Each structure stands twice: as C-alpha cells, then as structure tokens.
Amino acid sequence: MTTGWGKTEEGVISPVLREANVKIVSNDYCTRSWASLGEGGDLLIEPGMVCIDGGDAGPCNGDSGGPLVVKQDDRWELVGLTSFGLLKGCAINGIPSVYTRLTSYLGWIALSTAEP
C-alpha cells in the first residue's frame, strides 16, 4: 500500500491522506515497461529501487518521499519511499511507479543516525 497527500487526478492538493493498494513488480518488468517509452527508459531502474503497479492507482505529484508498505503478519513494514513516475501527474496503467528500496540503504541509515 502507498499513501500520500499529493495532487489528485483533478490536479488539486488532496485535503485528506489518500491510499492505494498496489502490487510490487520485479525490476526486470519495471525496466521493460520504462524501456517501452524509449529515450533511455531502459537505463532508469537500478537495484536500489522497487517498482509498483497499481493500475490507475498510485502516487501523484506531491507524494514524493511517501511510504510504500507491506503487511507482514499483523504489522506494516516500510519497504520503499516514493521516488518517481511519469511526469503526467499521477500513476498510469502499464508504467510502474518507482520507489527507493529501503533495504538497499539500511547501512547508510545506520551510519548516518548513529550517536557520535
């Protein structure tokens, strides 16, 4: 699931926190989808990223940095932070939205937040 306060499909800032149920897709699928757009799309997706396909649901402009969470047993786990999608405003069916893969940066987070 992803949540955010970004713009709605109508282009206005949401007055309420919105959520979308989405599915995580493989980086290979994500790369192929972005490559279909041309202009270097096949070079965008890196291992430190995680992609979602929510159909027409997903992040919009203004949602950057927001959470991507999955439910594990009875708790929610943060797996990603909203990074980018198409510049068309909101998620578009067939082109995955891209998140920073949190587990790829756990070492940096630990070092950056450690007591001196």
C-alpha positions in Angstrom: 0.0 0.0 0.0 1.1 3.5 -0.7 -0.2 6.7 0.8 0.2 10.4 0.2 -1.1 14.0 0.3 -0.2 14.8 -3.3 -2.3 16.1 -6.1 -5.5 14.2 -7.1 -6.4 13.2 -10.6 -8.1 16.6 -10.9 -4.7 18.3 -10.2 -5.5 19.7 -6.8 -3.7 19.0 -3.5 -5.6 16.4 -1.6 -7.2 17.7 1.6 -7.1 14.1 3.1 -4.5 11.4 3.2 -5.1 9.1 0.3 -4.1 5.4 0.0 -3.8 3.0 -2.9 -3.4 -0.8 -2.8 -0.7 -1.7 -5.2 1.5 -4.7 -6.1 5.2 -4.8 -6.2 6.6 -5.9 -9.5 10.1 -7.2 -10.5 12.8 -4.8 -11.5 13.0 -6.7 -14.8 9.3 -6.0 -15.6 9.8 -2.4 -14.5 12.8 -1.9 -16.8 11.0 -3.4 -19.7 8.0 -1.1 -19.1 10.1 2.0 -18.9 12.2 0.9 -21.9 9.0 0.8 -24.0 8.8 4.6 -23.6 12.2 5.0 -25.4 14.6 7.8 -24.6 16.8 5.8 -22.2 14.0 4.4 -20.1 15.8 1.1 -20.0 18.6 2.7 -18.0 16.5 4.2 -15.2 15.8 1.2 -13.0 18.6 0.2 -10.6 18.9 -2.5 -7.8 18.3 0.2 -5.1 14.8 0.8 -6.5 11.5 -1.1 -6.1 8.6 -0.7 -8.5 4.9 -0.9 -8.1 2.0 -1.4 -10.5 -1.3 -0.2 -9.1 -3.1 0.0 -12.4 -4.6 3.5 -12.4 -3.9 3.9 -8.7 -0.6 5.0 -7.2 1.4 8.1 -6.3 0.8 11.5 -7.8 2.8 14.8 -7.9 3.5 15.8 -4.4 3.7 12.3 -3.0 7.5 12.0 -3.2 9.1 10.6 -0.1 5.9 9.0 1.0 5.8 5.4 2.2 5.4 2.1 0.4 4.4 -0.5 3.0 3.6 -4.2 3.0 1.7 -6.1 5.7 3.7 -8.9 7.3 1.6 -10.9 9.8 0.0 -8.2 12.0 2.3 -5.3 11.3 3.1 -3.0 8.4 6.7 -2.8 7.2 8.2 0.1 5.3 9.8 -1.1 2.1 10.1 2.0 -0.1 9.9 5.7 -0.4 8.1 7.3 -3.3 10.7 8.4 -5.9 9.4 9.0 -9.4 6.8 8.1 -12.1 5.7 9.6 -15.3 5.5 13.4 -15.5 1.8 13.2 -16.3 0.6 13.9 -12.7 -0.5 10.5 -11.4 0.1 6.8 -11.9 -0.6 5.5 -15.4 -1.7 1.9 -16.0 1.2 -0.1 -17.6 4.1 2.1 -16.4 5.2 1.2 -12.9 5.9 3.9 -10.3 9.4 3.8 -8.8 10.4 3.9 -5.1 13.7 3.9 -3.3 14.3 0.4 -1.9 14.8 1.0 1.8 16.7 -2.2 2.4 19.4 -1.0 0.0 20.2 1.9 2.3 20.0 0.4 5.8 23.8 0.5 6.2 23.9 4.2 5.3 20.9 5.0 7.5 22.6 3.2 10.5 25.8 5.1 9.9 24.0 8.5 9.4 21.9 8.2 12.5 24.4 6.6 14.9 25.4 8.5 18.0 28.8 10.2 17.6 
